[in-house]
């Protein structure tokens, strides 16, 4: 039997490795940006075409490479970051494994132009599928320009599984934001299909956060800084009042490397305990400086996971630092008598010796239990005149008797006529004969043959709207109502990209939205099922936030996610008073649904209580 184990060619091995390192265009963007950072650049330009499928180009003014280094960087495990195994315990660079360039070159057409500052000429290298096509000297600026064209052109299966351009562009923006946040001392630009998306000059960290996430973040940020012998923590956290229902604006950086760590995130959430609702998440951009020898970043190919030697101590430090920052900047409720305007005018500025106590006149012989003294004939006209001046009815002493008599008459009328809303059920009957009653503006009680049932009005309306929106998305026939005054809403770049991705589905639901430029949308019409008095801008922001929340947690289909989110935001809420006709209409629409008993969150909408159950409960009393 011949030998069956063979050594794979380098090109095949590189393609296999690329499956772990380069999963989508955003992965290539991340690797190229990190290489530019390691080159010492202070100006980095990112150019994207066709959401990275046609072109990813990164230009920096870093140290550049020699002709030999330029060719060597495309070999597997070729790196300038480490020389021996001990260097793994002192890594300060973004890259160190030497896999990124080899992986990218195996699945794309790559062109590299590089020139060192001390050289007169640079080097041009062209590689396709790990094969060197051309290498020659060229003129150019100092630094490096890497162009990645036709990503996954030789792996059709991987290219076919890429998402739409808006989705892939949103992932690229996420990676760009993470790198730009960690390095406010570097000038960044991002261009997509000829349009400038980001222009980030060298600023302080707070200004970089505002430039990336939006101008409205300026008032949301609270500074944080803590230095200990274990770690140093600095950055910004968000005020509880501006918390969102998604985790999108949460960033942890360890030695300027973006990481995802649920354990440290829990430390921040514990610090916000009792300051936020259960379904809200705060903003934070936190930087942790720690000795590289005390962490291991070689855990995951994407290098977004880190192991710590003493993670419990780091947890405690972060939790305490966030709590202290919230307290230091008066985020928690306080009472300052020097600042509270409610107490102004109540505290006098006079010296103590000039303050005189108030004088009170009283009758020392007054006895409230003494028999009531009869008014004299002279006092009665005087009191009657005083009562008339003060608006007191002259027959005030008989009002209680009159009111009691009328109440008795009303109760007698209710019991005899059967028209009392609170006692007799006859007034609850609508034209069709159904008896309905609203309990605490939250539940609807309706009588059935076997007893009665309780309906959660908010969950019922969510189910009705959810199925209606699904049908509209499938048929692309959403009914729209024109807004009298169109509203504009400005989003951050990530949310704007997501909104553009969802724009066809928004229109299918009945929205009339158009792009106004510079991350701004104009809302000219809304679905007919949405009340006209809604804040359209806030509703669109909540719709995008809810969509992101469902996508990250429930992994729902896009249209199902959108219908679910819009139904939840548009449904009537608990505490809304409904008329009898509205309650009957809600019940009729609910039982016309495909799943009337199941809420969109998986819980029950209806609870039935039979007469037998009531009889048993009364028998146990």
Secondary structure, 3 states (H helix, E strand, C coil): CCCCCCCCCHHHHHHHHHHHHCCCHHHHHHHHHHHHHHCCCCEEEEEEEHHHCCEEEEEECCCCCCHHHHHHCCCCCCCCCCCCHHHHHHCCCCCCCCCHHHHHHHCCEEEEEEECCCCCCEEEEEEECCEEEEEEEECCCCEEEEEEECCCCCCHHHHHCCCCHHHHHHHHHHHHHHHHHHCCCCEEEEEECCEEEEEECCCCHHHHHHHHHCHHHCCCEEEEEEECCCCEEEEEEECHHHCECCCCCEEEEECCEEECCHHHHHHHHHHCCCCCCCCCECCEEEEEECCHHHEECCCCCCCCCCEECCHHHHHHHHHHHHHHHHHHCCCCCCCCCCCCHHHCCCCCCCCHHHCCCCCCCCCCCCCCCCCCCCCCHHHHHHHHHHHHHCCCCCCHHHHHHHHHHHHHHHHHHHHHHCCCCCCCHHHHECCCCCEEEEECCCEEEEEECCEEEEEEHHHHHHHHHHHHHHHHHHHCCCCEEEEEEEEEEECCHHHHHHHHHHHHHHHHHCCEEEEEECCEEEEEEEECCCCCCCCHHHHHHHHHHHHHHHHHHCCCCHHHHHHHHHHHHHCCCCCCCCCHHHHHHHHHHHHCCCCCCECCCCCECEEEEEHHHHHHHHHCC
